[in-house]
Amino acid sequence: MEKFSGYFLCSGTGADSDYFSAAVTSHPGAVPCTANSLEKTVLLAGGFSTIHPDSSFPLSSTLQLNGDLTDADDTKMMSLARAEFGRHGSQYYKSYTREPDTRVTVMGKDTDSLNSFLDTYGGVLQIDPILTKGYDPELTTAQELHIHRKNNGFKINFTVRQPVDLSRCTYCGACGPACPEHCLSEQLFLDFSHCTFCKECLAACPHDAIDLYAVDRRELITPAILLLDGCTIDLPEQRKNIYTEDSLPKLFASIYATEVVEAISWESASCQYSARLKTGCTACLTACHHGAIKQSSQGVQIDHFACLECGACLASCPTGSLQYRRFDDVAFVEYFRGFPLTPGTTVVIGNERELHRHWWHSRGRKHTNVFFMEYPTTPALHAMHFLMLYAMGAKQILVLSKDSSHTEAQMTLSNAILQTLFKQDEVIRLTTVSELEAILDETGGQDILAHLYHDFSFSGRRKKLIDIIQFLRQQSDAEPATIATEYFGEIICDQDRCTQCIACVNECRMEALVADGASYSLKHTPVQCVQCGICVSVCPEQALTISPGLALQSSFFSEKLLSQAEPAKCKGCGKIFGTRKSLERVMAILSSKNMWDSEDDLLSYCEDCRVINLYQSSEKV
């Protein structure tokens, strides 16, 4: 029987854990046999969840590949096993099953097609039928129809003619015979397609229960809409979950129980989108092509049902307010505290499926100075991840992926920084399983740093990225240069316009702009700016502009004075109560509207002295 190498981390003495390797037999769908015979509790083992989906302990493809395909010794494998165990233990996210929703609003312009659809599919679907033209006693005819997006479905507002007030009607029967067109049936249904509005029914009703112009306003919430042939109405721009008879199979395909995993989280504290001002960074919204991200009055909202975990939003987020809970930034940094890279290592990053495929085709081969690392969604990788690996000693970083569309911008930025600082080309490369073995067989490669990065503290993605770039820059003797990028840049201030109102500071969570109350100055650290543009939008004097680009020079990483104002001192007590420029601005506005008496000049006093002057003025009168 075929024997494989198994790698296990088990419970040890006290808080310690023990690592060992052993020959195992493995069958798809079954736990490796050695694990069943152990007396100790298995905490983690090498393997692939794709062939052992029901394992009672975490399986690590990282552990399996490094054990089988590299020359890592037991000491290094033990460190790796513990790092993997810590990484798996840090995963925290909600998952739940969403039951199938068979509700659908079906709209048609004639009764025959609508009734036919109800007869055919009424036992399968929970149908709300709406007739857009004509009248039928069994169907609702909607007028003033408006459809809006609401969460994953739609809100439909419409009016329905309601000529008979049932709270007044006594069902006396006087109205029916009085109608010359026989429009009013025994079910109190009035067929307006035949009604001439002669109002004989109104005259016959002894209880004033009929009003031919009365309407009932209704609202319908539905997850899906189906338009029967020939039905034309105004629809929202986003047409997801709107079907026709031709696309009916797609409607049925969407109705199923599904597991929803909330693997992506959002934190407002570091997000540079202002829900209050409805402006700012829209990187995640632009990157998502699946309608899973929306910006609302609450900030960024993630539709976890629509999310495919493609990673586009995660890679594009410049602040790290979006985090991937399967392997977040904190866990990534902490991972290497206990598992330091060997200097000169080639790091191969891929998801489990890609690593499994490489393992399948490469068993029996061993590589020196190679580290295989499983990352659930490689397109979610950010420049922080790439540059940290390089700063810790990686010679090159190979990303296993067939699609570069999401992570390309981050790879390009990282490579541009390394090329500018160290004249090294393509340190980070995209490759496929079929190409990987030939690349790993190549000799030579990039030079590594003289000093390696060992800071595993973390207080946010942006700060970590800045710290790593600073670390790299300090080891470079390259001439200052500017790299084109839209998520770094400077803020430029027109000091003649700036009044030190400090409106720009309030929404800057990256602290690229800060106010110094003691010196009445506005200060700016360019490298912390993500170019969200909120400060430009809120500045009442239009004094600010932004200039994108990452300048690899000391001044870009240092705080600098952007604007400073002369303080306004109270004429009475001498207390500073604002800035001279703001005061003059207010005086100019009030003067233009004849609302300021220059003789009293009350605005030149602080709040306390202003009250005293007003009181003294009233006594003189």
Secondary structure as the mmCIF struct_conf table of DSSP 4:
data_model
#
loop_
_struct_conf.conf_type_id
_struct_conf.id
_struct_conf.beg_label_comp_id
_struct_conf.beg_label_asym_id
_struct_conf.beg_label_seq_id
_struct_conf.end_label_comp_id
_struct_conf.end_label_asym_id
_struct_conf.end_label_seq_id
STRN STRN1 PHE A 4 SER A 11
BEND BEND1 THR A 13 THR A 13
TURN_TY1_P TURN_TY1_P1 GLY A 14 ALA A 15
STRN STRN2 SER A 17 VAL A 24
TURN_TY1_P TURN_TY1_P2 PRO A 28 GLY A 29
BEND BEND2 ALA A 30 ALA A 30
HELX_RH_AL_P HELX_RH_AL_P1 CYS A 33 SER A 37
BEND BEND3 GLU A 39 LYS A 40
HELX_LH_PP_P HELX_LH_PP_P1 THR A 41 THR A 41
STRN STRN3 VAL A 42 GLY A 46
TURN_TY1_P TURN_TY1_P3 SER A 49 ILE A 51
TURN_TY1_P TURN_TY1_P4 PRO A 53 ASP A 54
BEND BEND4 SER A 56 PHE A 57
STRN STRN4 LEU A 59 SER A 60
HELX_RH_AL_P HELX_RH_AL_P2 SER A 61 LEU A 69
STRN STRN5 THR A 70 THR A 70
HELX_RH_AL_P HELX_RH_AL_P3 ASP A 74 GLY A 89
TURN_TY1_P TURN_TY1_P5 SER A 90 SER A 90
STRN STRN6 SER A 95 ARG A 98
HELX_LH_PP_P HELX_LH_PP_P2 GLU A 99 PRO A 100
STRN STRN7 ARG A 103 GLY A 108
BEND BEND5 LYS A 109 ASP A 110
HELX_RH_AL_P HELX_RH_AL_P4 THR A 111 TYR A 121
TURN_TY1_P TURN_TY1_P6 GLY A 122 VAL A 124
BEND BEND6 LEU A 125 LEU A 125
STRN STRN8 GLN A 126 LEU A 131
BEND BEND7 THR A 132 GLY A 134
TURN_TY1_P TURN_TY1_P7 PRO A 137 GLU A 138
BEND BEND8 LEU A 139 LEU A 139
STRN STRN9 THR A 140 THR A 141
HELX_LH_PP_P HELX_LH_PP_P3 ALA A 142 ALA A 142
STRN STRN10 GLN A 143 LYS A 150
TURN_TY1_P TURN_TY1_P8 ASN A 151 ASN A 152
STRN STRN11 GLY A 153 ARG A 161
STRN STRN12 VAL A 164 VAL A 164
TURN_TY1_P TURN_TY1_P9 LEU A 166 ARG A 168
HELX_RH_AL_P HELX_RH_AL_P5 CYS A 175 ALA A 178
TURN_TY1_P TURN_TY1_P10 PRO A 180 GLU A 181
STRN STRN13 LEU A 184 LEU A 184
TURN_TY1_P TURN_TY1_P11 GLU A 186 GLN A 187
STRN STRN14 LEU A 190 LEU A 190
TURN_TY1_P TURN_TY1_P12 PHE A 192 HIS A 194
HELX_RH_AL_P HELX_RH_AL_P6 GLU A 200 ALA A 204
TURN_TY1_P TURN_TY1_P13 PRO A 206 HIS A 207
STRN STRN15 ILE A 210 ILE A 210
TURN_TY1_P TURN_TY1_P14 LEU A 212 TYR A 213
STRN STRN16 VAL A 215 THR A 222
BEND BEND9 PRO A 223 PRO A 223
STRN STRN17 ILE A 225 LEU A 227
HELX_LH_PP_P HELX_LH_PP_P4 LEU A 228 LEU A 228
TURN_TY1_P TURN_TY1_P15 ASP A 229 GLY A 230
BEND BEND10 GLU A 237 GLU A 237
TURN_TY1_P TURN_TY1_P16 LYS A 240 ASN A 241
STRN STRN18 ILE A 242 THR A 244
BEND BEND11 GLU A 245 GLU A 245
TURN_TY1_P TURN_TY1_P17 ASP A 246 SER A 247
HELX_RH_AL_P HELX_RH_AL_P7 LEU A 248 ALA A 253
TURN_TY1_P TURN_TY1_P18 SER A 254 SER A 254
BEND BEND12 TYR A 256 TYR A 256
STRN STRN19 THR A 258 VAL A 261
STRN STRN20 ILE A 264 TRP A 266
HELX_RH_3T_P HELX_RH_3T_P1 SER A 268 SER A 270
STRN STRN21 TYR A 273 SER A 274
TURN_TY1_P TURN_TY1_P19 ALA A 275 LYS A 278
STRN STRN22 THR A 279 GLY A 280
HELX_RH_AL_P HELX_RH_AL_P8 ALA A 283 ALA A 287
BEND BEND13 HIS A 289 GLY A 291
STRN STRN23 ILE A 293 SER A 296
TURN_TY1_P TURN_TY1_P20 SER A 297 GLN A 298
STRN STRN24 GLY A 299 ILE A 302
TURN_TY1_P TURN_TY1_P21 HIS A 304 ALA A 306
BEND BEND14 GLY A 311 GLY A 311
HELX_RH_AL_P HELX_RH_AL_P9 ALA A 312 SER A 316
BEND BEND15 PRO A 318 GLY A 320
STRN STRN25 LEU A 322 TYR A 324
TURN_TY1_P TURN_TY1_P22 ARG A 325 ARG A 326
BEND BEND16 PHE A 327 PHE A 327
HELX_RH_AL_P HELX_RH_AL_P10 ASP A 329 GLY A 338
BEND BEND17 PHE A 339 PHE A 339
HELX_LH_PP_P HELX_LH_PP_P5 PRO A 340 THR A 342
TURN_TY1_P TURN_TY1_P23 PRO A 343 GLY A 344
STRN STRN26 THR A 345 GLY A 350
HELX_RH_AL_P HELX_RH_AL_P11 GLU A 352 SER A 362
TURN_TY1_P TURN_TY1_P24 ARG A 363 GLY A 364
STRN STRN27 HIS A 367 HIS A 367
BEND BEND18 THR A 368 ASN A 369
STRN STRN28 VAL A 370 GLU A 374
BEND BEND19 PRO A 376 PRO A 376
HELX_RH_3T_P HELX_RH_3T_P2 THR A 378 ALA A 380
HELX_RH_AL_P HELX_RH_AL_P12 ALA A 383 ALA A 391
TURN_TY1_P TURN_TY1_P25 MET A 392 GLY A 393
STRN STRN29 ALA A 394 LEU A 400
BEND BEND20 LYS A 402 LYS A 402
TURN_TY1_P TURN_TY1_P26 SER A 405 THR A 407
HELX_RH_AL_P HELX_RH_AL_P13 GLU A 408 PHE A 422
BEND BEND21 VAL A 427 VAL A 427
STRN STRN30 ILE A 428 THR A 431
HELX_RH_AL_P HELX_RH_AL_P14 VAL A 433 LEU A 440
TURN_TY1_P TURN_TY1_P27 ASP A 441 ASP A 441
BEND BEND22 ALA A 450 HIS A 451
BEND BEND23 SER A 459 SER A 459
HELX_RH_AL_P HELX_RH_AL_P15 ARG A 461 ARG A 473
TURN_TY1_P TURN_TY1_P28 GLN A 474 GLN A 475
HELX_LH_PP_P HELX_LH_PP_P6 ALA A 478 PRO A 480
STRN STRN31 THR A 482 ILE A 483
BEND BEND24 GLU A 486 TYR A 487
STRN STRN32 GLY A 489 CYS A 493
TURN_TY1_P TURN_TY1_P29 GLN A 495 ARG A 497
TURN_TY1_P TURN_TY1_P30 ALA A 503 GLU A 507
TURN_TY1_P TURN_TY1_P31 ARG A 509 MET A 510
BEND BEND25 ALA A 512 ALA A 512
STRN STRN33 LEU A 513 ASP A 516
TURN_TY1_P TURN_TY1_P32 GLY A 517 TYR A 520
STRN STRN34 SER A 521 HIS A 524
HELX_RH_3T_P HELX_RH_3T_P3 PRO A 526 GLN A 528
HELX_RH_AL_P HELX_RH_AL_P16 ILE A 534 VAL A 538
TURN_TY1_P TURN_TY1_P33 PRO A 540 GLU A 541
STRN STRN35 LEU A 544 PRO A 548
STRN STRN36 LEU A 550 ALA A 551
BEND BEND26 GLN A 553 GLN A 553
HELX_RH_3T_P HELX_RH_3T_P4 SER A 554 PHE A 557
BEND BEND27 SER A 558 SER A 558
STRN STRN37 LYS A 560 GLN A 564
HELX_LH_PP_P HELX_LH_PP_P7 GLU A 566 GLU A 566
STRN STRN38 PRO A 567 LYS A 569
HELX_LH_PP_P HELX_LH_PP_P8 CYS A 570 CYS A 570
TURN_TY1_P TURN_TY1_P34 LYS A 571 CYS A 573
STRN STRN39 ILE A 576 THR A 579
HELX_RH_AL_P HELX_RH_AL_P17 ARG A 580 SER A 592
TURN_TY1_P TURN_TY1_P35 LYS A 593 ASN A 594
TURN_TY1_P TURN_TY1_P36 SER A 598 ASP A 600
HELX_RH_3T_P HELX_RH_3T_P5 LEU A 602 SER A 604
BEND BEND28 TYR A 605 TYR A 605
HELX_RH_AL_P HELX_RH_AL_P18 GLU A 607 LYS A 620
#
